[in-house]
């Protein structure tokens, strides 16, 4: 239960922030439009996808913590003389749902970082607009510092490889968490932890490269906008390293 406390705090904080943005009219709500036959539930500015990924990760972690608490309470019955005693009850459904929620929460978090590392540092001027471009395209002049296009074929390839790796992390977690025979320290667990370390390290390297290529001066201005994500990625790498050491 102690391990679920941070997840409850993150979920409640996410709900509070979302409510604050809603009250401050930073979230625009839309309804069904018969003429276009389309529905848009909500639009969050200024970075809709980033916010959606982050809120989804927090909500899934919060939901997984609720299922974890539910399976604990389902296995315990109060007794006036002996206190709380375990009772035989099947909670496999709650446990599987909890593990899937935890895994998907990790996935949305890595998708958030994958999207974030392609955003230019706050305060950096936008690249040259289309009407001012030369006839020949120059990635260093027509792309911002965080764009994958600045690195050519290597950058585009690395971009999609990291996306596939970010999606593979929750899939591998679901496998070793819920598949019978694999829900133990083994090859799948080691592969997932190693992949988490490598992806986190590459995201850290990408953020540092963004800072080095940014035209903002002094450098601490661009580094300041990346401070919180860098700390989160360092913690993520540390968790992956700890999991590998514990597995060994």
C-alpha positions as a printed NumPy array, in Angstrom:
array([[  0.   ,   0.   ,   0.   ],
       [  2.887,   2.369,   0.654],
       [  3.998,   1.999,  -2.976],
       [  0.57 ,   3.223,  -4.132],
       [  0.709,   6.492,  -2.176],
       [  2.833,   8.37 ,  -4.779],
       [  0.503,   7.176,  -7.551],
       [ -2.54 ,   8.449,  -5.668],
       [ -0.788,  11.797,  -5.151],
       [  0.127,  12.069,  -8.851],
       [ -3.423,  11.232,  -9.924],
       [ -5.025,  13.741,  -7.566],
       [ -2.511,  16.397,  -8.618],
       [ -3.3  ,  15.741, -12.283],
       [ -7.026,  16.128, -11.611],
       [ -6.367,  19.367,  -9.708],
       [ -4.219,  20.842, -12.496],
       [ -6.749,  19.859, -15.152],
       [ -9.521,  21.507, -13.12 ],
       [ -7.392,  24.636, -12.716],
       [ -6.798,  24.886, -16.471],
       [-10.495,  24.314, -17.074],
       [-11.451,  27.125, -14.688],
       [ -8.801,  29.417, -16.207],
       [-10.206,  28.627, -19.684],
       [ -7.008,  27.002, -20.878],
       [ -9.085,  23.984, -21.942],
       [-11.582,  24.524, -24.759],
       [-14.515,  22.109, -24.752],
       [-16.309,  21.153, -27.953],
       [-19.544,  19.3  , -28.688],
       [-20.949,  17.289, -31.564],
       [-21.271,  19.203, -34.832],
       [-24.076,  17.765, -37.059],
       [-22.873,  19.579, -40.178],
       [-19.411,  18.006, -40.093],
       [-20.488,  14.795, -38.317],
       [-17.535,  14.973, -35.971],
       [-16.952,  15.178, -32.247],
       [-14.01 ,  16.817, -30.505],
       [-14.065,  16.143, -26.78 ],
       [-11.51 ,  18.725, -25.697],
       [ -8.554,  20.679, -26.903],
       [ -5.789,  21.702, -24.529],
       [ -3.424,  24.511, -25.435],
       [ -0.647,  25.208, -26.119],
       [  0.67 ,  21.621, -26.605],
       [ -2.359,  19.293, -26.848],
       [ -0.507,  16.032, -27.485],
       [  2.037,  16.578, -24.722],
       [ -0.67 ,  17.294, -22.17 ],
       [ -2.817,  14.36 , -23.278],
       [  0.109,  11.924, -22.994],
       [  1.067,  13.235, -19.569],
       [ -2.496,  13.193, -18.223],
       [ -3.069,   9.713, -19.652],
       [  0.035,   8.423, -17.894],
       [ -1.04 ,   9.972, -14.586],
       [ -4.625,   8.735, -14.913],
       [ -3.56 ,   5.171, -15.741],
       [ -1.128,   5.09 , -12.805],
       [ -3.879,   6.428, -10.524],
       [ -6.344,   3.819, -11.811],
       [ -3.793,   1.036, -11.358],
       [ -3.25 ,   2.135,  -7.759],
       [ -7.023,   1.98 ,  -7.153],
       [ -7.162,  -1.586,  -8.512],
       [ -4.169,  -2.508,  -6.354],
       [ -5.885,  -1.166,  -3.256],
       [ -9.092,  -2.975,  -4.261],
       [ -7.381,  -6.35 ,  -4.54 ],
       [ -5.779,  -5.841,  -1.128],
       [ -9.114,  -4.999,   0.48 ],
       [-10.826,  -7.882,  -1.321],
       [ -8.445, -10.367,   0.308],
       [ -8.901,  -9.025,   3.824],
       [-11.974,  -9.256,   6.042],
       [-12.349,  -7.546,   9.399],
       [-12.56 ,  -9.64 ,  12.558],
       [-13.498,  -8.153,  15.87 ],
       [-11.209, -10.47 ,  17.84 ],
       [ -8.241, -11.054,  15.548],
       [ -8.304,  -7.879,  13.486],
       [ -7.945,  -8.063,   9.711],
       [ -7.432, -11.61 ,   8.456],
       [ -6.983, -12.841,   4.878],
       [ -9.832, -14.637,   3.166],
       [ -9.714, -16.938,   0.138],
       [-10.95 , -14.915,  -2.818],
       [ -9.846, -14.696,  -6.445],
       [ -8.449, -11.29 ,  -7.333],
       [ -6.586, -12.28 , -10.481],
       [ -8.735,  -9.948, -12.596],
       [ -7.874,  -6.969, -10.418],
       [ -4.18 ,  -7.856, -10.44 ],
       [ -4.074,  -8.225, -14.237],
       [ -5.881,  -4.905, -14.694],
       [ -3.471,  -3.246, -12.267],
       [ -0.427,  -4.525, -14.116],
       [ -1.801,  -3.46 , -17.501],
       [ -2.51 ,   0.002, -16.098],
       [  1.036,   0.315, -14.772],
       [  2.514,  -0.813, -18.093],
       [  0.398,   1.57 , -20.181],
       [  1.299,   4.389, -17.806],
       [  4.973,   3.753, -18.581],
       [  4.183,   3.705, -22.288],
       [  2.395,   7.052, -22.305],
       [  5.227,   8.559, -20.277],
       [  7.835,   7.503, -22.832],
       [  5.621,   8.704, -25.692],
       [  5.455,  12.046, -23.88 ],
       [  9.25 ,  12.236, -23.746],
       [  9.496,  11.177, -27.404],
       [  7.256,  14.092, -28.34 ],
       [  8.897,  16.526, -25.926],
       [ 12.474,  16.055, -27.17 ],
       [ 11.346,  17.295, -30.604],
       [ 10.113,  20.607, -29.124],
       [ 12.446,  23.566, -29.279],
       [ 13.46 ,  25.156, -25.953],
       [ 11.138,  27.784, -24.573],
       [ 12.048,  31.239, -25.828],
       [ 13.844,  30.048, -28.941],
       [ 12.709,  31.982, -32.035],
       [ 10.857,  29.962, -34.694],
       [ 12.708,  28.832, -37.814],
       [ 12.657,  30.817, -41.029],
       [  9.052,  31.021, -42.318],
       [  8.226,  29.447, -45.711],
       [  7.921,  32.767, -47.528],
       [ 11.484,  33.726, -46.537],
       [ 13.12 ,  30.433, -47.472],
       [ 15.588,  30.016, -50.298],
       [ 14.857,  27.678, -53.172],
       [ 17.23 ,  25.098, -51.726],
       [ 16.157,  23.632, -48.4  ],
       [ 18.738,  23.899, -45.61 ],
       [ 17.808,  21.936, -42.454],
       [ 20.079,  24.01 , -40.22 ],
       [ 18.367,  27.251, -41.261],
       [ 14.818,  26.049, -41.846],
       [ 14.47 ,  23.767, -38.797],
       [ 14.574,  24.62 , -35.11 ],
       [ 17.235,  23.21 , -32.794],
       [ 15.14 ,  20.226, -31.627],
       [ 13.975,  19.091, -35.064],
       [ 15.003,  15.585, -36.074],
       [ 15.462,  16.865, -39.633],
       [ 18.636,  18.673, -38.624],
       [ 20.359,  15.291, -38.519],
       [ 19.18 ,  14.124, -41.942],
       [ 18.516,  10.438, -42.546],
       [ 20.141,   9.508, -39.234],
       [ 17.807,  11.794, -37.316],
       [ 14.644,  10.584, -39.07 ],
       [ 15.664,   6.951, -38.558],
       [ 16.462,   7.489, -34.889],
       [ 13.151,   9.285, -34.417],
       [ 11.065,   6.312, -35.558],
       [ 13.332,   3.761, -33.863],
       [ 12.792,   5.554, -30.55 ],
       [  9.036,   5.611, -31.176],
       [  9.001,   1.842, -31.759],
       [ 11.147,   1.334, -28.645],
       [  8.827,   3.545, -26.568],
       [  5.837,   1.472, -27.683],
       [  7.72 ,  -1.786, -27.054],
       [  8.395,  -0.927, -23.399],
       [  4.742,  -1.225, -22.215],
       [  4.226,  -4.301, -24.408],
       [  7.189,  -6.069, -22.803],
       [  5.995,  -4.967, -19.381],
       [  2.55 ,  -6.467, -19.986],
       [  4.218,  -9.704, -21.106],
       [  6.418, -10.188, -18.055],
       [  3.791,  -8.881, -15.67 ],
       [  0.763, -10.921, -16.802],
       [  1.816, -13.837, -19.004],
       [  2.09 , -17.069, -16.95 ],
       [  5.597, -18.46 , -16.983],
       [  7.13 , -15.102, -17.873],
       [  6.025, -13.111, -14.82 ],
       [  9.397, -13.473, -13.158],
       [ 12.954, -12.202, -13.503],
       [ 14.034, -13.545, -16.879],
       [ 14.889, -12.615, -20.426],
       [ 11.799, -10.485, -21.063],
       [ 12.287,  -8.574, -17.807],
       [ 15.958,  -7.948, -18.602],
       [ 15.16 ,  -6.84 , -22.158],
       [ 12.509,  -4.379, -20.951],
       [ 14.76 ,  -2.878, -18.274],
       [ 17.655,  -2.571, -20.738],
       [ 15.404,  -0.947, -23.33 ],
       [ 14.136,   1.515, -20.728],
       [ 17.718,   2.506, -19.823],
       [ 18.801,   2.924, -23.456],
       [ 15.739,   4.939, -24.477],
       [ 16.023,   7.209, -21.424],
       [ 19.722,   7.784, -22.119],
       [ 19.024,   8.651, -25.774],
       [ 16.312,  11.095, -24.738],
       [ 18.764,  12.748, -22.328],
       [ 21.349,  12.991, -25.11 ],
       [ 18.762,  14.492, -27.461],
       [ 17.824,  17.19 , -24.941],
       [ 21.478,  18.075, -24.406],
       [ 21.977,  18.296, -28.173],
       [ 18.957,  20.606, -28.377],
       [ 20.605,  22.892, -25.83 ],
       [ 23.926,  22.868, -27.701],
       [ 22.238,  23.732, -31.025],
       [ 19.843,  26.327, -29.669],
       [ 20.632,  29.935, -30.616],
       [ 19.527,  31.081, -27.162],
       [ 22.243,  32.677, -25.085],
       [ 23.345,  32.084, -22.423],
       [ 23.001,  28.284, -22.522],
       [ 21.377,  28.068, -19.116],
       [ 18.217,  29.654, -20.546],
       [ 17.517,  26.683, -22.797],
       [ 18.844,  24.219, -20.224],
       [ 16.452,  25.65 , -17.633],
       [ 13.412,  24.725, -19.722],
       [ 14.688,  21.136, -19.898],
       [ 15.627,  20.803, -16.216],
       [ 12.508,  18.926, -15.053],
       [ 12.417,  16.443, -17.995],
       [ 16.143,  15.772, -17.604],
       [ 15.649,  14.993, -13.92 ],
       [ 12.712,  12.707, -14.721],
       [ 14.741,  10.854, -17.355],
       [ 17.66 ,  10.442, -14.964],
       [ 15.293,   8.906, -12.423],
       [ 13.873,   6.644, -15.133],
       [ 17.379,   5.479, -16.056],
       [ 18.186,   4.91 , -12.402],
       [ 15.072,   2.774, -11.967],
       [ 16.006,   0.686, -14.989],
       [ 19.553,   0.179, -13.684],
       [ 18.184,  -0.732, -10.258],
       [ 15.825,  -3.275, -11.801],
       [ 18.699,  -4.914, -13.682],
       [ 20.864,  -5.076, -10.541],
       [ 17.964,  -6.508,  -8.533],
       [ 17.286,  -9.032, -11.292],
       [ 20.891, -10.222, -11.21 ]])
